[in-house]
Amino acid sequence: MTETTYRHPSDGESIKAFIKETPLFKNRSEGEFSRLYDLCQERQYDQGVLIADARKKREGILLITSGLAEVYAAGFRNEREVLEFAGPGEIVGLASISTMLKPTDEPVHTVEILALETTQGLFIPYSVLQELWGEPSVQQYFLEKAIFRLQDVYQSLTEQMQQAGWIEQQKQVFQRVQDMMSSPLLTVSADSTIEEGISFMARHELSAAVFVKNDIPYIVSMREVMKAIAEKVPLTAQLSEIGQECAVIKRSAFYYDALAVFQMKGDLRHIVVLDERERPIGMLTLSDALKQRHRSIQHLMKEIQSVDPSSLKKLSEDLKKMASQLIVERASIRMLSSAMTPLFDQLTGKLLNDAVRNIGEPPCEFAFYQMGSAGRGEQFQMTDQDHFLVFERNGEKEKAYFEKLGTEITSLLERAGFRLCDGDMMVSNPMWRGSVTDWQQRIRRWALRSTPQNILYAYNFFAMRWLYGSAEVHHAFMQGLKKELDHSGVLLRQMAEEIKTAPIPSIDHRIRSFILREGKVIDLKKQVLFPFHHALQISSIRAGILEGSTAERIANLTEKGKIEEDADLKESIDFILSLNLQRKQEGTSEVRPDQLTSREKALLSKSLETLRNFQQAAVRGMGV
């Protein structure tokens, strides 16, 4: 007996009402419709279950009435090539009709169909199709379905082959992890102190230290060390107090397997490599993986370290070419961010060092923060400047020094290719520099005078990411901000009120004809990305997360239990960012859903729904 993966839906009337209006059943008498419908079967497939298995014989087709299904080619090592998505009004199992028209014992099913979300529909057996097949309107219906399906599949395959760079990159795609990793794996004792860990990394020129506890490898990168220092954790504390469980991969895995692991988490930089007995034997870093894809990235890092005024223009052009190359090759958003953000950060840090050297030693410690796309870790190209300064104290001597430093920083960044901010939100503007106390007072003023301009300032300010300078100043700044926000909850409420007036739009992939007729236009930047990022800021601030990239904020919210699952959210924002980047190459941020493939349309619809739900939850959380 064949195992079923579906169940009978609780609401069959909605399926019947939908089916009655489809071309296969429309305009039939009530008696004829009831007779045919009774020969079919209402089905519901829960999220994640197979609708059709490539190994099993097909007995009919499924006309989807709600939900979303993914059609993919099941291949070697369980890798999948997605061919298309099918939503309400679409048929899955279309190709299997060939076995009805020309019966054969040969296996012809090369695809599988998976329910991406709870999917309902009507299963129509071949016996019913055969009865209807002679009708010209039915033949016309299936002909149109086949033509448009073929177009979508060709488009999907072309996109995926372009993205893989199949012919030129197949050698490196099938390269093994063991050929790229650093080995042997150098480890420290689990009871080593943070200070000993830092010495270990410095001695071996490593960017992270690994220790093994109960046969599980843990990692402490410089990111964890800096965070611990900022939080006043003593250097005598054990590494195990700040260590994170490592991402792992088998040494026999392929290059593209490693890329997939890095892409699963935007801030991942290290993967521990295991042998066949699950023992850690080596380390694979993001730079190792990127080196295989673009060796010139390593050259750019060296070029940044040695850049001077005479070579700054050339370096700027090289960075732009690298970003353009990755975009043209359709690198994933996470890979693009992982490649370009560290390069831009490294260049900015180098120019900050140069600015301090040019102006002279500062009279007190300070910290430099990025805002905007750079602050969100979404600086895929050289964007305009958005940044601010925080320093320990603000006397006359400090004001004079940081005025000069702010002007020098802005000038150097402009010469490097980072355009001046149209809104003048830069450290050269006295409004975007000040002491910890100055910034607390500034936040208070924004809260008391909730003008549209002040709300805009707040949104940009809270898209912050600490990049350079004193950890002590950074810690004091964060503590001061938290203290001020505890007493200025009105600011968050005002931000939430503003968000409520700009809901993320939606498109209904369930009614294709409606979309085509409406000709809807969506501005991805203004109508989707800005509202989502603003909602993320509010949710993060309420959870005590005041800085970090988009990926880091989502991960922290998940860790704190503020959101249940971050995979859909990350995939949705990645898709919107990718689509926006494609449109940006054409000089716009607008997209017309009716000009997208059915696959892109379904992804857009699902992504908008996910981001809209998150936005609404953020607003509800503020009681607005």
C-alpha positions as CSV (number, residue, x, y, z in Angstrom):
1,M,0.0,0.0,0.0
2,T,1.4,3.4,-1.0
3,E,2.1,5.7,2.0
4,T,0.1,9.0,1.7
5,T,1.6,12.3,2.6
6,Y,-1.6,14.3,2.5
7,R,-4.7,14.5,4.7
8,H,-8.3,15.6,4.1
9,P,-8.6,19.3,4.7
10,S,-11.1,20.7,7.3
11,D,-12.4,23.3,4.9
12,G,-13.4,21.6,1.7
13,E,-15.9,24.3,0.7
14,S,-13.1,26.8,0.0
15,I,-11.5,24.3,-2.3
16,K,-14.7,23.6,-4.1
17,A,-15.5,27.3,-4.6
18,F,-12.1,28.0,-6.0
19,I,-12.2,24.9,-8.4
20,K,-15.6,25.9,-9.7
21,E,-14.1,29.1,-11.2
22,T,-11.2,27.4,-12.9
23,P,-11.3,26.9,-16.7
24,L,-11.5,23.1,-16.3
25,F,-14.8,23.3,-14.4
26,K,-16.3,26.7,-15.2
27,N,-19.6,26.9,-17.1
28,R,-20.5,23.3,-16.4
29,S,-24.0,22.5,-15.1
30,E,-24.4,21.9,-11.4
31,G,-25.0,18.2,-11.9
32,E,-22.0,17.7,-14.2
33,F,-19.7,19.7,-11.9
34,S,-20.8,17.6,-8.8
35,R,-20.3,14.3,-10.7
36,L,-16.7,15.2,-11.9
37,Y,-15.8,16.8,-8.5
38,D,-16.9,13.6,-6.6
39,L,-14.4,11.6,-8.8
40,C,-11.6,13.8,-7.6
41,Q,-10.1,14.2,-4.1
42,E,-9.6,17.2,-1.8
43,R,-6.1,17.1,-0.3
44,Q,-4.0,19.1,2.2
45,Y,-0.2,18.8,2.3
46,D,1.4,20.2,5.4
47,Q,4.6,22.3,5.2
48,G,7.7,20.4,4.4
49,V,6.1,17.2,3.1
50,L,6.4,15.7,-0.4
51,I,3.5,16.2,-2.8
52,A,5.1,14.0,-5.4
53,D,8.1,11.7,-5.1
54,A,10.3,11.1,-8.2
55,R,10.4,7.4,-7.4
56,K,6.6,6.8,-7.3
57,K,4.2,6.4,-10.1
58,R,1.9,9.3,-10.8
59,E,-1.8,8.8,-11.0
60,G,-3.1,12.3,-11.7
61,I,-2.4,16.0,-11.2
62,L,-3.0,18.5,-8.3
63,L,-4.7,21.8,-9.0
64,I,-3.5,24.0,-6.1
65,T,-6.1,26.3,-4.4
66,S,-4.0,27.7,-1.6
67,G,-0.4,27.5,-0.4
68,L,2.9,27.3,-2.3
69,A,4.8,24.3,-3.7
70,E,8.4,24.0,-5.0
71,V,9.2,21.9,-8.0
72,Y,12.8,20.8,-8.2
73,A,15.1,18.3,-9.9
74,A,16.3,15.7,-7.3
75,G,20.0,15.1,-8.1
76,F,23.3,13.8,-7.0
77,R,23.9,13.7,-3.2
78,N,20.4,15.0,-2.6
79,E,21.3,18.4,-4.1
80,R,18.3,20.2,-5.6
81,E,17.9,22.5,-8.6
82,V,14.7,24.5,-8.1
83,L,12.8,24.7,-11.4
84,E,9.7,26.7,-10.3
85,F,7.2,27.6,-7.6
86,A,3.5,26.8,-8.0
87,G,0.8,28.7,-6.2
88,P,-3.0,28.8,-6.3
89,G,-4.4,28.3,-9.8
90,E,-1.3,26.4,-10.9
91,I,-1.1,22.7,-11.7
92,V,1.7,20.4,-10.3
93,G,2.3,17.1,-12.1
94,L,1.8,18.7,-15.5
95,A,4.6,16.8,-17.1
96,S,3.2,13.5,-15.9
97,I,0.2,13.9,-18.2
98,S,2.6,12.4,-20.9
99,T,2.2,9.0,-19.2
100,M,-1.6,9.3,-19.6
101,L,-1.3,10.2,-23.3
102,K,1.4,7.6,-24.0
103,P,1.6,4.9,-21.4
104,T,5.1,3.5,-20.7
105,D,6.8,1.3,-18.2
106,E,9.9,3.5,-18.3
107,P,10.5,5.9,-15.4
108,V,9.8,9.4,-16.7
109,H,9.5,11.4,-13.5
110,T,12.6,13.5,-13.0
111,V,11.3,16.0,-10.5
112,E,9.9,16.1,-7.0
113,I,7.3,18.5,-5.5
114,L,7.5,19.8,-2.0
115,A,5.0,21.9,0.0
116,L,6.8,25.0,1.1
117,E,3.8,26.0,3.2
118,T,0.5,24.3,4.0
119,T,-0.9,23.6,0.5
120,Q,-4.4,22.6,-0.4
121,G,-5.9,21.6,-3.7
122,L,-7.9,19.1,-5.7
123,F,-6.3,15.9,-6.9
124,I,-7.6,15.1,-10.4
125,P,-7.0,11.5,-11.5
126,Y,-6.1,10.6,-15.1
127,S,-9.5,9.0,-15.6
128,V,-11.2,12.4,-15.2
129,L,-8.7,14.1,-17.4
130,Q,-9.2,11.5,-20.1
131,E,-12.9,12.1,-20.0
132,L,-12.4,15.9,-20.5
133,W,-9.4,15.7,-22.9
134,G,-11.4,15.8,-26.1
135,E,-12.9,19.3,-25.2
136,P,-11.1,22.1,-27.2
137,S,-11.3,24.4,-24.2
138,V,-9.5,21.9,-22.0
139,Q,-6.8,21.3,-24.6
140,Q,-6.4,25.1,-25.0
141,Y,-6.1,25.4,-21.2
142,F,-3.4,22.8,-20.9
143,L,-1.5,24.1,-23.9
144,E,-1.3,27.6,-22.3
145,K,-0.2,26.1,-19.0
146,A,2.6,24.0,-20.7
147,I,3.8,27.0,-22.7
148,F,4.1,29.4,-19.8
149,R,5.5,26.6,-17.5
150,L,8.2,25.9,-20.1
151,Q,9.1,29.5,-20.3
152,D,9.5,29.8,-16.5
153,V,11.6,26.6,-16.2
154,Y,13.9,27.7,-19.0
155,Q,14.3,31.1,-17.2
156,S,14.9,29.4,-13.9
157,L,17.6,27.1,-15.3
158,T,19.3,29.9,-17.1
159,E,19.5,32.0,-13.9
160,Q,20.9,29.1,-11.9
161,M,23.5,28.2,-14.5
162,Q,24.6,31.8,-14.7
163,Q,24.8,32.0,-11.0
164,A,26.9,28.8,-10.8
165,G,29.2,29.9,-13.7
166,W,28.9,26.2,-14.5
167,I,31.4,25.7,-17.4
168,E,34.1,27.9,-16.0
169,Q,33.8,27.1,-12.3
170,Q,33.0,23.4,-12.2
171,K,36.5,22.5,-11.2
172,Q,36.4,24.7,-8.1
173,V,32.8,23.9,-7.4
174,F,33.7,20.2,-7.0
175,Q,36.9,20.9,-5.1
176,R,37.0,19.2,-1.7
177,V,37.2,21.0,1.7
178,Q,40.3,19.1,2.6
179,D,42.1,20.8,-0.3
180,M,41.3,24.2,1.1
181,M,41.5,23.9,4.8
182,S,44.4,24.8,7.2
183,S,45.7,21.7,8.9
184,P,46.5,20.4,11.5
185,L,44.0,22.2,13.7
186,L,45.7,24.1,16.5
187,T,43.8,24.0,19.7
188,V,44.1,25.4,23.2
189,S,43.0,23.9,26.5
190,A,39.3,24.5,27.5
191,D,40.4,25.9,30.8
192,S,42.8,28.5,29.2
193,T,42.2,32.1,30.1
194,I,41.1,34.8,27.6
195,E,44.5,36.3,28.0
196,E,46.2,33.0,27.1
197,G,43.8,32.6,24.2
198,I,44.8,36.1,22.8
199,S,48.5,35.1,23.2
200,F,47.9,31.8,21.4
201,M,46.2,33.6,18.5
202,A,49.0,36.2,18.3
203,R,51.7,33.6,18.5
204,H,50.3,31.4,15.7
205,E,48.9,34.4,13.7
206,L,45.3,33.1,14.0
207,S,42.0,35.0,13.9
208,A,40.4,32.5,16.3
209,A,41.2,29.9,18.9
210,V,39.5,26.5,19.1
211,F,39.1,24.3,22.2
212,V,37.5,20.9,22.5
213,K,35.1,20.1,25.4
214,N,33.3,16.8,25.7
215,D,34.3,16.0,22.1
216,I,32.6,19.2,20.8
217,P,34.8,21.9,19.3
218,Y,34.2,25.5,20.5
219,I,35.6,28.6,19.0
220,V,36.6,32.0,20.3
221,S,37.2,34.6,17.6
222,M,38.5,38.1,18.1
223,R,34.9,39.2,17.8
224,E,34.1,37.3,21.0
225,V,37.2,38.7,22.7
226,M,36.4,42.3,21.8
227,K,32.8,41.8,23.0
228,A,34.1,40.4,26.3
229,I,36.5,43.3,26.8
230,A,33.7,45.8,26.0
231,E,31.5,44.0,28.6
232,K,34.3,44.2,31.2
233,V,34.9,40.4,31.4
234,P,38.2,39.9,33.1
235,L,41.1,38.6,31.0
236,T,41.6,35.9,33.7
237,A,38.2,34.4,32.8
238,Q,38.2,31.0,31.0
239,L,37.8,30.9,27.3
240,S,34.9,28.5,27.9
241,E,32.9,31.4,29.3
242,I,32.8,33.2,25.9
243,G,33.3,30.3,23.5
244,Q,30.7,29.5,20.8
245,E,30.0,26.0,19.5
246,C,31.7,25.7,16.1
247,A,30.1,25.3,12.7
248,V,31.5,22.0,11.3
249,I,31.9,20.3,8.0
250,K,33.3,17.0,6.8
251,R,36.7,17.1,5.0
252,S,35.1,15.2,2.1
253,A,32.5,17.8,1.5
254,F,32.6,19.9,-1.7
255,Y,33.5,23.6,-2.1
256,Y,29.9,24.5,-2.7
257,D,28.9,22.7,0.6
258,A,31.2,25.0,2.4
259,L,29.8,28.1,0.7
260,A,26.3,27.0,1.8
261,V,27.4,26.7,5.4
262,F,28.9,30.2,5.3
263,Q,25.7,31.6,3.6
264,M,23.5,30.1,6.3
265,K,24.9,32.7,8.8
266,G,26.0,36.0,7.5
267,D,28.6,36.7,10.2
268,L,30.2,33.2,10.1
269,R,33.9,33.4,9.5
270,H,35.3,30.0,10.7
271,I,34.3,26.3,10.1
272,V,36.0,23.4,11.9
273,V,36.7,20.5,9.5
274,L,36.0,16.9,10.8
275,D,37.3,13.6,9.6
276,E,35.2,10.5,9.0
277,R,35.3,9.7,12.7
278,E,33.9,13.2,13.6
279,R,37.3,14.3,15.0
280,P,38.4,18.0,14.4
281,I,41.4,18.0,12.0
282,G,41.5,21.4,10.4
283,M,40.0,24.9,10.0
284,L,38.3,26.5,7.0
285,T,38.0,30.3,7.1
286,L,35.8,32.5,5.0
287,S,38.9,34.0,3.4
288,D,40.0,30.4,2.4
289,A,36.7,29.9,0.6
290,L,36.7,33.3,-1.0
291,K,40.3,32.8,-2.0
292,Q,39.1,29.9,-4.2
293,R,36.5,32.1,-5.8
294,H,38.4,35.3,-6.1
295,R,42.1,35.3,-5.3
296,S,42.1,39.0,-6.0
297,I,40.3,39.5,-2.7
298,Q,43.5,38.6,-0.9
299,H,45.4,41.0,-3.1
300,L,42.9,43.8,-2.3
301,M,43.3,43.2,1.5
302,K,47.1,43.7,1.1
303,E,46.5,46.7,-1.2
304,I,44.4,48.3,1.5
305,Q,47.1,47.9,4.2
306,S,49.7,49.7,2.0
307,V,47.4,52.4,0.5
308,D,48.6,56.0,0.4
309,P,47.2,59.1,-1.2
310,S,48.8,58.3,-4.5
311,S,47.3,54.8,-4.7
312,L,43.9,55.6,-3.2
313,K,42.1,56.2,-6.5
314,K,43.4,53.0,-8.0
315,L,42.3,51.0,-4.9
316,S,38.8,52.6,-5.1
317,E,38.5,51.5,-8.7
318,D,39.7,48.0,-7.8
319,L,37.1,47.7,-5.0
320,K,34.3,48.9,-7.3
321,K,35.4,46.3,-10.0
322,M,35.4,43.5,-7.4
323,A,31.9,44.4,-6.2
324,S,30.6,44.7,-9.8
325,Q,32.2,41.3,-10.7
326,L,30.4,39.6,-7.8
327,I,27.1,41.3,-8.8
328,V,27.5,40.3,-12.4
329,E,28.3,36.7,-11.4
330,R,25.1,36.8,-9.2
331,A,26.9,36.0,-6.0
332,S,24.4,35.5,-3.1
333,I,23.7,38.5,-1.0
334,R,25.3,36.8,2.0
335,M,28.4,35.9,0.1
336,L,28.5,39.4,-1.4
337,S,28.2,41.0,2.0
338,S,30.8,38.6,3.5
339,A,33.2,39.5,0.7
340,M,32.7,43.3,0.4
341,T,31.8,44.5,3.9
342,P,35.1,43.4,5.5
343,L,37.0,45.1,2.6
344,F,35.1,48.4,3.0
345,D,35.5,48.1,6.8
346,Q,39.2,47.5,6.5
347,L,39.6,50.5,4.1
348,T,37.6,52.8,6.5
349,G,39.7,51.7,9.4
350,K,42.9,52.4,7.5
351,L,41.7,55.9,6.6
352,L,40.7,56.6,10.2
353,N,44.2,55.7,11.2
354,D,45.5,58.0,8.6
355,A,43.2,60.8,9.7
356,V,44.4,60.5,13.3
357,R,48.0,60.5,12.1
358,N,47.4,63.6,10.0
359,I,45.6,65.6,12.7
360,G,47.7,64.3,15.7
361,E,46.9,62.3,18.8
362,P,43.4,62.9,20.2
363,P,43.0,64.6,23.6
364,C,40.8,61.7,24.7
365,E,39.5,58.3,23.6
366,F,36.8,58.1,21.0
367,A,34.7,55.6,19.0
368,F,33.6,55.7,15.3
369,Y,30.2,54.2,14.2
370,Q,28.8,53.5,10.7
371,M,25.2,54.1,9.9
372,G,22.9,53.3,7.0
373,S,23.7,50.4,4.7
374,A,27.3,50.2,6.1
375,G,25.9,50.0,9.6
376,R,23.5,47.3,8.6
377,G,26.3,45.2,7.0
378,E,24.6,45.6,3.6
379,Q,27.2,47.8,1.9
380,F,27.6,45.8,-1.3
381,Q,29.0,48.7,-3.3
382,M,30.6,52.0,-2.4
383,T,27.7,54.0,-1.0
384,D,27.5,57.5,0.4
385,Q,28.8,58.2,3.9
386,D,26.8,57.8,7.0
387,H,28.7,57.9,10.3
388,F,29.1,59.5,13.7
389,L,31.7,60.0,16.5
390,V,31.5,59.5,20.3
391,F,34.2,60.7,22.6
392,E,34.9,60.7,26.3
393,R,34.5,64.4,27.2
394,N,33.6,67.5,25.4
395,G,35.7,70.5,26.5
396,E,37.0,73.3,24.2
397,K,40.1,71.4,23.4
398,E,38.1,68.3,22.5
399,K,35.6,70.2,20.3
400,A,38.5,71.8,18.3
401,Y,40.3,68.5,17.8
402,F,37.3,66.4,16.8
403,E,36.0,69.2,14.4
404,K,39.3,68.8,12.5
405,L,39.2,65.1,12.7
406,G,35.7,64.9,11.5
407,T,36.5,67.0,8.5
408,E,39.6,64.9,7.7
409,I,37.7,61.6,8.0
410,T,35.0,62.8,5.7
411,S,37.5,64.1,3.2
412,L,39.6,61.0,3.1
413,L,36.5,58.8,2.7
414,E,35.3,61.0,-0.2
415,R,38.7,60.7,-1.9
416,A,38.4,56.9,-1.5
417,G,35.1,56.9,-3.4
418,F,32.5,57.1,-0.6
419,R,30.2,59.9,-1.7
420,L,29.2,62.7,0.7
421,C,25.8,62.2,2.4
422,D,23.1,64.3,0.9
423,G,21.5,64.7,4.4
424,D,24.9,65.7,5.9
425,M,24.8,62.8,8.4
426,M,28.6,62.7,8.8
427,V,31.2,63.3,11.4
428,S,32.1,66.6,9.7
429,N,28.7,67.9,10.9
430,P,28.8,68.9,14.6
431,M,25.4,67.3,15.0
432,W,26.9,63.8,14.4
433,R,29.7,64.0,16.9
434,G,29.7,64.5,20.7
435,S,30.4,63.0,24.1
436,V,28.3,60.2,25.7
437,T,26.4,62.9,27.6
438,D,25.9,64.9,24.4
439,W,24.3,61.9,22.7
440,Q,22.0,61.2,25.6
441,Q,20.7,64.8,25.4
442,R,20.3,64.5,21.6
443,I,18.2,61.4,22.0
444,R,16.1,63.2,24.6
445,R,15.5,66.2,22.2
446,W,14.5,63.8,19.4
447,A,11.9,62.3,21.8
448,L,10.6,65.6,23.0
449,R,10.3,67.1,19.5
450,S,9.1,64.2,17.3
451,T,9.3,66.1,14.0
452,P,9.6,64.0,10.8
453,Q,13.2,65.1,10.5
454,N,14.0,64.0,14.1
455,I,12.4,60.6,13.5
456,L,14.5,60.2,10.4
457,Y,17.6,61.1,12.4
458,A,16.6,58.4,15.0
459,Y,16.2,55.7,12.3
460,N,19.5,56.4,10.8
461,F,21.2,56.7,14.2
462,F,19.9,53.3,15.4
463,A,21.2,51.6,12.2
464,M,24.6,51.8,13.9
465,R,27.6,49.5,14.0
466,W,30.7,50.2,16.0
467,L,33.7,50.0,13.7
468,Y,36.7,51.7,15.2
469,G,38.1,53.1,18.4
470,S,38.0,52.6,22.2
471,A,36.1,49.7,23.6
472,E,35.7,51.6,26.9
473,V,34.0,54.5,25.1
474,H,31.8,52.1,23.2
475,H,30.8,50.4,26.4
476,A,30.0,53.7,28.1
477,F,28.1,54.9,25.1
478,M,25.9,51.8,25.0
479,Q,25.2,52.0,28.7
480,G,24.3,55.7,28.4
481,L,22.0,55.0,25.5
482,K,20.2,52.2,27.4
483,K,19.8,54.4,30.4
484,E,18.3,57.2,28.2
485,L,16.0,54.9,26.3
486,D,14.6,53.5,29.6
487,H,13.4,57.0,30.2
488,S,12.5,58.0,26.6
489,G,10.1,55.2,25.6
490,V,8.1,57.9,23.9
491,L,10.7,57.9,21.1
492,L,10.2,54.3,20.3
493,R,6.4,54.8,20.3
494,Q,6.7,57.7,17.9
495,M,8.9,55.6,15.6
496,A,6.3,52.8,15.8
497,E,3.5,55.3,15.0
498,E,5.4,56.3,11.9
499,I,6.0,52.7,10.8
500,K,2.3,52.0,11.1
501,T,1.5,54.5,8.5
502,A,3.8,52.8,6.0
503,P,2.8,49.1,5.9
504,I,4.9,46.8,3.7
505,P,2.8,46.1,0.6
506,S,1.7,42.7,-0.5
507,I,1.1,41.0,-3.8
508,D,-1.2,38.0,-4.1
509,H,0.6,35.3,-6.1
510,R,-2.6,33.3,-5.7
511,I,-4.4,35.3,-8.5
512,R,-1.9,35.7,-11.4
513,S,-4.5,37.3,-13.7
514,F,-5.2,40.0,-11.1
515,I,-1.5,40.9,-10.9
516,L,-1.2,41.1,-14.6
517,R,-4.2,43.3,-14.9
518,E,-3.2,45.6,-12.1
519,G,0.3,46.4,-13.3
520,K,1.4,47.0,-9.7
521,V,4.7,48.8,-9.0
522,I,6.6,48.3,-5.7
523,D,9.5,50.5,-4.6
524,L,11.7,47.9,-2.9
525,K,13.8,50.5,-1.1
526,K,11.1,52.9,0.2
527,Q,8.2,50.5,0.6
528,V,9.9,47.4,1.8
529,L,13.5,47.7,3.0
530,F,13.1,51.0,4.9
531,P,9.9,49.9,6.8
532,F,11.4,46.5,7.6
533,H,14.7,47.9,8.9
534,H,12.8,50.4,11.0
535,A,10.7,47.6,12.5
536,L,13.8,45.6,13.1
537,Q,15.4,48.6,14.9
538,I,12.4,49.0,17.2
539,S,12.3,45.2,18.0
540,S,16.0,45.2,18.6
541,I,16.0,48.3,20.9
542,R,13.2,46.9,23.0
543,A,15.3,43.7,23.4
544,G,18.4,45.8,24.4
545,I,20.1,45.3,21.1
546,L,21.3,48.8,20.1
547,E,23.9,48.0,17.3
548,G,25.0,45.5,14.8
549,S,24.3,44.3,11.3
550,T,20.9,43.1,10.1
551,A,22.0,39.5,10.4
552,E,23.4,40.0,13.9
553,R,20.2,41.7,15.1
554,I,18.0,38.9,13.8
555,A,20.3,36.3,15.3
556,N,20.3,38.1,18.7
557,L,16.5,38.4,18.7
558,T,16.2,34.7,18.0
559,E,18.7,33.9,20.8
560,K,16.7,36.1,23.2
561,G,13.5,34.3,22.2
562,K,11.9,37.4,20.8
563,I,11.3,35.7,17.4
564,E,10.8,32.0,17.1
565,E,12.6,31.2,13.8
566,D,14.9,33.4,11.9
567,A,15.5,31.3,8.7
568,D,12.4,32.6,6.8
569,L,13.1,36.1,7.9
570,K,16.8,35.9,6.7
571,E,15.8,34.3,3.4
572,S,13.1,36.9,2.8
573,I,15.3,39.9,3.4
574,D,18.1,38.3,1.4
575,F,15.8,37.9,-1.6
576,I,14.5,41.5,-1.4
577,L,18.1,42.8,-1.1
578,S,19.1,40.7,-4.1
579,L,16.2,41.9,-6.2
580,N,16.8,45.5,-5.2
581,L,20.5,45.2,-6.1
582,Q,19.5,43.9,-9.6
583,R,17.1,46.8,-10.0
584,K,19.7,49.2,-8.7
585,Q,22.0,48.1,-11.6
586,E,19.3,49.5,-13.9
587,G,19.1,52.8,-12.0
588,T,15.9,52.2,-10.0
589,S,14.5,50.5,-6.9
590,E,11.1,49.8,-8.4
591,V,9.9,46.4,-9.5
592,R,6.8,45.4,-11.4
593,P,5.6,42.0,-10.3
594,D,3.9,41.3,-13.6
595,Q,7.3,41.5,-15.3
596,L,8.8,38.8,-13.0
597,T,9.0,35.0,-13.7
598,S,6.4,33.0,-11.7
599,R,9.3,31.7,-9.5
600,E,10.4,35.3,-8.7
601,K,6.8,36.4,-8.2
602,A,6.2,33.6,-5.7
603,L,9.4,34.4,-3.8
604,L,8.5,38.1,-3.8
605,S,5.0,37.3,-2.5
606,K,6.3,35.0,0.2
607,S,9.1,37.5,1.2
608,L,6.7,40.5,1.4
609,E,4.3,38.5,3.6
610,T,7.1,37.4,6.0
611,L,8.5,40.9,6.3
612,R,5.0,42.5,6.6
613,N,4.2,40.0,9.4
614,F,7.4,41.0,11.2
615,Q,6.6,44.7,10.8
616,Q,3.1,44.3,12.2
617,A,4.4,42.3,15.2
618,A,6.9,45.0,15.9
619,V,4.2,47.7,15.9
620,R,1.8,45.5,18.0
621,G,4.6,45.1,20.5
622,M,4.7,48.8,21.1
623,G,0.9,48.8,21.7
624,V,0.3,51.0,18.6
